[in-house]
């Protein structure tokens, strides 16, 4: 069991009448990369700022490496500079009148380190992030990606145990973002620093994290590895938020259907009924069936869970093509990775494999267990 580096207990932050963070608890283990993912205004940056010491919580406790740095009950508040965390923000926050070298060295000078040691540390980190030839440049003479590297170097040079990153790549174009994602993952791997990373970009979340915490309205909806969050979302919010194109949804009620595999739950809705792989589910329960676009199959003939739908839109994007097909007034998104000879207006057979259908309780929004008791 890895050592817990960050422990958040019942953390709450209230701004006036607004509860920005609502009784949140989670742990981050040694060398772990946790991403706080959610829509704008959901509370993820506020959580990060409270961990850093830049925002004072309303209540709760924060422990870093076993040391309590905030407790509303015990009256403990350790200032940001004494928490041993490194910060990288969305804005690079570089001093425009200082060179790259001076920007990186600034924090070490504040700590009154010897000039020779500062020089060695800065040169080492400049080499590490491949900017040694730019030491004498000013931030405005550099690209966005280079400036972000300088911001990372400034964090790295102080050798913190914990990296805190708030939307660090959102100002970069798509190609640079891809490069910097790899850069940050590599830095994390090399340093082994425990990392908490805030983003609203689900691709970043799924490609970089060991675990993702999905945040909505100040609460954690689910905290799990990326694959689990994607394939077994805990509720409809998570299912909807993760994945592009969005998950397909059909409202209906549960009925029991006898199949070759035994009695299975069937979702009877408008405009279709779908057999699922769920068992022992309460008949008559109002539910929402959902299936990812890549799990819908285009088949050559009718069969179980198959409809004949009309192609409305074709959106090719390199190795993938997104189709939108309409059946009884309902649009379904389908993601295919093979060449398709279809045109708008054509009819296609669309199959919904039972094993890929997720079923959620319509009232609570929660995912139903596959084997209800």
C-alpha positions in Angstrom: 0.0 0.0 0.0 1.6 3.3 -1.1 2.1 6.0 1.5 -0.7 8.7 1.4 0.9 12.0 0.5 -2.3 14.1 0.3 -5.3 13.5 2.5 -8.4 15.7 2.2 -11.1 15.3 4.8 -14.6 16.8 4.6 -13.3 19.9 2.9 -15.9 22.7 2.4 -15.5 26.2 0.9 -18.4 28.7 0.9 -18.3 32.0 -0.9 -21.2 34.1 0.4 -24.3 32.0 -0.4 -22.4 29.8 -2.8 -21.1 26.4 -1.7 -18.1 26.0 -4.1 -16.7 22.8 -2.5 -19.1 20.6 -0.6 -17.7 18.2 2.0 -15.1 16.7 -0.3 -12.8 13.8 0.9 -10.1 12.0 -1.1 -6.5 10.7 -0.8 -3.6 10.8 -3.2 -0.9 8.2 -2.8 2.9 8.4 -3.3 3.9 9.0 -6.9 0.2 9.1 -8.0 -1.1 11.3 -10.7 -4.6 12.4 -9.9 -6.7 14.6 -12.2 -9.6 16.8 -10.9 -11.9 16.9 -14.0 -15.1 18.7 -14.4 -16.9 21.6 -16.1 -16.0 25.2 -15.5 -17.1 26.5 -12.1 -17.5 23.0 -10.6 -15.0 23.7 -7.7 -11.9 21.9 -8.9 -9.6 24.9 -8.9 -10.8 25.9 -5.5 -9.9 22.5 -4.2 -6.4 22.8 -5.6 -5.9 26.3 -4.2 -7.0 25.1 -0.7 -4.4 22.3 -0.9 -1.8 24.9 -2.0 -2.7 27.2 0.9 -3.8 30.0 -1.5 -7.5 29.7 -0.4 -8.6 29.2 3.2 -11.2 26.4 3.6 -14.5 27.1 5.4 -14.2 23.7 7.2 -12.4 20.4 7.0 -8.8 19.1 7.2 -5.8 18.9 4.8 -2.8 16.6 5.5 0.4 16.7 3.4 2.9 13.9 3.9 1.1 13.1 7.3 1.4 16.7 8.5 -1.8 18.7 9.2 -1.6 21.9 7.2 -5.2 23.0 7.8 -7.8 22.0 10.3 -10.9 24.1 11.2 -11.4 22.1 14.4 -7.8 22.3 15.6 -7.3 25.9 14.4 -4.3 24.9 12.2 -3.3 27.0 9.1 0.2 26.5 7.6 1.0 29.2 5.0 1.5 28.2 1.4 5.3 28.8 1.4 5.7 26.2 4.2 3.7 23.4 2.5 6.4 22.1 0.2 4.2 22.1 -2.9 5.1 23.3 -6.5 2.6 25.2 -8.5 2.0 25.7 -12.2 -1.0 27.8 -13.3 -2.9 28.4 -16.5 -1.2 31.8 -16.9 2.5 31.2 -16.9 3.0 34.0 -14.3 6.6 34.8 -15.5 8.2 38.1 -14.7 8.5 39.9 -18.0 11.5 42.0 -16.9 13.5 38.9 -15.9 15.3 36.4 -18.2 14.5 32.7 -18.3 17.4 32.0 -15.9 16.3 34.8 -13.5 12.6 33.6 -13.5 13.7 30.0 -12.7 16.2 31.2 -10.0 13.8 33.6 -8.3 12.3 31.2 -5.8 15.8 29.9 -4.8 17.0 33.5 -4.3 14.1 34.2 -2.0 15.3 31.1 0.1 18.7 32.8 0.2 20.5 29.9 -1.4 24.2 30.4 -2.4 24.6 31.8 -5.9 26.8 29.0 -7.1 24.2 26.4 -5.9 21.5 28.4 -7.6 23.4 28.4 -10.9 24.0 24.7 -10.8 20.3 23.9 -10.0 19.0 26.2 -12.7 21.4 24.9 -15.3 20.5 21.4 -14.5 16.7 22.0 -14.8 17.2 24.1 -18.0 19.0 21.1 -19.6 16.3 18.7 -18.4 13.6 20.7 -20.2 15.8 21.4 -23.2 15.9 25.2 -22.8 19.6 25.7 -22.0 20.1 27.8 -25.1 17.3 30.2 -24.0 18.6 31.1 -20.6 19.2 34.7 -21.4 15.9 35.3 -23.3 12.9 37.2 -21.9 9.4 35.5 -21.8 8.0 37.7 -24.5 10.7 36.4 -26.9 9.4 32.8 -26.5 6.5 30.8 -27.7 3.6 29.7 -25.4 5.0 26.2 -25.2 8.5 27.5 -24.3 7.0 29.8 -21.6 5.1 26.8 -20.2 8.3 24.9 -20.0 9.9 27.8 -18.0 6.9 27.7 -15.6 7.5 23.9 -15.2 11.2 24.5 -14.7 10.5 27.1 -12.0 8.4 24.5 -10.1 11.0 21.7 -10.6 14.0 23.6 -9.5 12.7 23.9 -5.9 12.3 20.1 -5.8 8.8 19.9 -4.2 7.3 16.6 -3.1 3.9 17.6 -4.5 3.1 19.1 -7.9 -0.1 21.1 -8.2 -1.1 22.1 -11.7 -4.1 24.2 -12.7 -5.1 24.0 -16.4 -1.5 24.4 -17.4 -2.0 23.6 -21.1 -5.3 25.4 -21.9 -3.5 28.4 -23.6 -1.7 26.1 -26.0 -2.7 25.0 -29.5 -3.7 21.3 -30.1 -0.3 20.1 -31.3 1.6 21.8 -28.5 -0.9 20.5 -25.9 -0.2 17.0 -27.1 3.6 17.5 -26.8 3.3 19.1 -23.4 1.0 16.3 -22.1 3.8 13.9 -22.9 6.4 16.3 -21.3 4.4 16.5 -18.1 3.9 12.7 -17.9 7.6 12.2 -18.5 8.5 14.8 -15.7 6.1 13.0 -13.4 7.6 9.6 -14.2 11.2 10.9 -13.8 10.6 12.8 -10.5 8.1 10.5 -8.9 6.4 13.6 -7.4 2.8 13.2 -6.3 0.7 15.2 -8.7 -2.8 16.8 -8.6 -3.8 18.3 -12.0 -6.9 20.3 -12.7 -8.5 20.3 -16.2 -11.8 20.5 -17.9 -10.3 18.6 -20.9 -11.5 15.0 -20.7 -8.8 13.9 -23.2 -6.1 15.2 -20.8 -7.9 13.4 -18.0 -8.0 10.1 -19.7 -4.5 10.1 -21.2 -2.6 11.5 -18.2 -4.2 10.3 -15.0 -3.7 7.2 -12.8 -7.1 8.2 -11.3 -9.7 10.8 -12.2 -12.0 12.6 -9.8 -15.0 13.8 -11.7 -16.3 16.9 -9.9 -19.7 18.5 -10.3 -21.2 21.4 -8.3 -18.6 21.1 -5.6 -18.9 17.3 -5.0 -16.9 14.3 -6.3 -19.3 12.2 -8.5 -16.7 9.4 -9.0 -13.0 8.8 -8.4 -11.5 5.9 -10.3 -8.9 4.9 -12.9 -9.8 6.4 -16.4 -10.9 3.1 -17.9 -13.4 2.5 -15.0 -14.7 6.0 -15.3 -15.3 5.5 -19.0 -16.7 2.0 -19.0 -18.5 2.0 -15.7 -19.6 5.6 -15.0 -21.2 5.8 -11.6 -24.1 8.0 -12.7 -25.6 9.8 -15.7 -23.6 13.0 -15.1 -20.3 11.1 -15.4 -21.6 9.1 -18.4 -22.6 12.3 -20.2 -19.5 14.3 -19.3 -16.9 11.6 -20.4 -16.7 10.6 -24.0 -16.9 12.3 -27.4 -19.2 12.1 -29.1 -21.6 11.9 -26.1 -23.1 8.7 -24.9 -26.4 7.7 -26.6 -29.4 7.5 -24.2 -32.8 5.9 -24.4 -35.4 6.3 -21.6 -37.7 3.4 -20.7 -38.9 1.0 -18.1 -37.6 -2.4 -17.1 -39.3 -5.6 -18.2 -38.1 -9.2 -18.0 -37.2 -11.0 -21.2 -36.3 -14.7 -21.5 -33.2 -15.3 -23.7 -30.8 -18.1 -24.4 -28.7 -16.7 -21.5 -31.6 -16.7 -19.1 -34.0 -14.0 -17.9 -32.5 -10.6 -18.8 -33.7 -7.1 -18.2 -35.2 -5.4 -21.2 -35.5 -1.6 -21.4 -38.8 -0.8 -23.1 -38.8 2.8 -24.3 -39.5 5.1 -27.1 -38.7 4.4 -29.9 -37.3 0.9 -29.2 -36.8 -1.9 -26.7 -33.3 -3.1 -25.8 -32.3 -6.4 -24.3 -29.4 -5.9 -21.8 -27.0 -8.1 -19.9 -28.6 -7.1 -16.5 -30.2 -9.7 -14.3 -32.7 -9.6 -11.4 -33.6 -6.0 -12.1 -36.8 -4.6 -10.7 -39.6 -4.8 -13.4 -41.4 -1.4 -13.9 -38.4 0.6 -12.8 -37.9 3.8 -14.8 -34.4 3.8 -16.3 -32.1 5.3 -18.9 -30.2 2.9 -21.1 -27.0 4.3 -22.5 -24.4 3.1 -25.0 -21.1 4.6 -26.2 -21.0 5.5 -30.0 -18.1 3.2 -30.6 -20.0 0.2 -29.1 -22.9 0.5 -31.6 -22.3 -1.8 -34.6 -23.4 -1.4 -38.2 -24.5 -4.9 -39.4 -25.7 -6.4 -42.7 -29.1 -7.7 -41.5 -31.8 -7.4 -38.8 -31.3 -9.3 -35.5 -31.5 -8.8 -31.7 -31.4 -5.2 -30.6 -31.2 -4.1 -34.3 -33.0 -1.2 -35.9 -33.0 0.2 -39.5 -32.0 3.8 -39.3 -31.5 6.6 -41.8 -28.0 8.2 -42.1 -28.4 12.0 -41.4 -24.8 13.2 -41.1 -21.3 11.8 -41.9 -18.4 13.4 -40.1 -15.0 11.9 -41.2 -12.0 12.8 -39.0 -8.9 10.8 -40.1 -8.9 7.3 -38.7 -12.5 7.6 -37.4 -15.9 8.6 -38.8 -18.8 9.7 -36.8 -22.3 8.9 -38.2 -25.6 10.3 -37.0 -28.5 8.0 -37.9 -32.2 8.7 -37.2 -34.8 6.2 -36.1 -38.4 7.2 -35.3 -37.3 10.8 -34.7 -34.3 9.9 -32.4 -30.7 10.6 -33.4 -28.0 8.1 -32.6 -24.2 8.8 -32.8 -22.1 6.0 -34.1 -18.3 6.0 -34.2 -16.7 3.7 -36.8 -13.0 3.1 -37.5 -13.3 1.2 -40.8 -14.1 2.4 -44.3 -17.8 2.8 -44.9 -19.6 3.0 -48.2 -22.6 5.0 -47.0 -24.2 8.3 -47.9 -26.6 10.7 -46.3 -30.1 9.4 -46.8 -29.0 5.7 -46.9 -30.6 3.2 -44.5 -28.4 1.1 -42.4 -28.9 -1.7 -39.8 -27.7 -0.6 -36.4 -27.1 -3.1 -33.6 -26.9 -2.4 -29.8 -24.9 -5.3 -28.3 -26.5 -6.1 -24.9 -23.1 -6.4 -23.1 -22.3 -2.7 -24.0 -25.6 -1.3 -22.7 -25.4 0.6 -19.4 -28.6 1.0 -17.4 -29.1 3.9 -14.9 -32.0 4.5 -12.5 -33.8 7.5 -14.0 -34.7 9.1 -10.6 -31.4 8.9 -8.8 -29.2 8.9 -12.0 -27.1 6.1 -10.5 -25.7 3.1 -12.5 -27.6 -0.1 -11.7 -25.6 -3.2 -10.6 -25.3 -5.9 -13.3 -26.5 -8.5 -10.9 -29.2 -6.9 -8.7 -30.3 -9.0 -5.6 
